[in-house]
């Protein structure tokens, strides 16, 4: 008596599919692995691999792999930091413009450094760095704050408490400061590559307004070091 | 002959319980005398701030060197190491459910109790 009705119910439930499939919160099954895009890792002969790399290869043969996002590239010229910076410069999805600005910035850096190189006397020529990527990375590293401030409320009052920052947050702050500095505090008619290359070169030499902003943050953290005990992590 | 149905007070009076000073039950439990499946939410004791010494050493170095990062590289590296270690310990600790520092937090206790509820009826 109960069995036929439950079987019918099961059949009716299986036939029903929702007309709307939820996509917003969908995610890969945790068993999916990240794709490996660098070609160098596939060109190594089998003997040179370490134990863990061999295990990783065997795991990859069995587990499914996520689709590679379009921003991930296997080219030797792609740099994740440069891509991140380009994305932060992008406005309303205009990636073409952001990428062209970025390449013009790097070109401007190279031109300025080459000019300096050719004008410098012989003994100083080695000290001048001409690789724009090296300058970019070093400038960003010089701009990263080491300690940040966070608002913590105790007894009704909000205090600025010095707090260690994660790597992602440091990188984000450095890039954000550079871009806002270039967008807001410069003459309206200067082009972005020109402004950015100037800022990057100043930051590379530990000068300029972005480094000053970082120092101001450090000074505030140092002034508020008494409140450091309000942290609970 | 069926047993005559007297009202309850008659039976009780006749049995002489009241004369033997029988009291009504002193405890009338408003709820069932069984453990509930959850614990009250207790305000969790906050942990202390980590890496304060490294931070103060780094700040002292900054004060001496006018906030330049180059001369203070050693202190900065020590601060970063301390922060990384504290972060790793926090991640491990979250998995071990903090049983080292006294009792479990009430949220975790509630989750466990929900998995193993009180038996309400005989199975």
HADDOCK unambig.tbl for C-alpha pairs under 7 A between the chains (distance, minus, plus):
assign (segid A and resid 215 and name CA) (segid B and resid 67 and name CA) 6.52 0.50 0.50
assign (segid A and resid 222 and name CA) (segid B and resid 59 and name CA) 6.10 0.50 0.50
assign (segid A and resid 229 and name CA) (segid B and resid 49 and name CA) 5.59 0.50 0.50
assign (segid A and resid 231 and name CA) (segid B and resid 48 and name CA) 6.92 0.50 0.50
assign (segid A and resid 231 and name CA) (segid B and resid 49 and name CA) 4.99 0.50 0.50
assign (segid A and resid 232 and name CA) (segid B and resid 46 and name CA) 5.92 0.50 0.50
assign (segid A and resid 232 and name CA) (segid B and resid 47 and name CA) 5.02 0.50 0.50
assign (segid A and resid 232 and name CA) (segid B and resid 48 and name CA) 5.07 0.50 0.50
assign (segid A and resid 232 and name CA) (segid B and resid 49 and name CA) 4.90 0.50 0.50
assign (segid A and resid 233 and name CA) (segid B and resid 47 and name CA) 6.57 0.50 0.50
assign (segid A and resid 233 and name CA) (segid B and resid 48 and name CA) 6.71 0.50 0.50
assign (segid A and resid 233 and name CA) (segid B and resid 49 and name CA) 5.40 0.50 0.50
assign (segid A and resid 233 and name CA) (segid B and resid 50 and name CA) 6.49 0.50 0.50
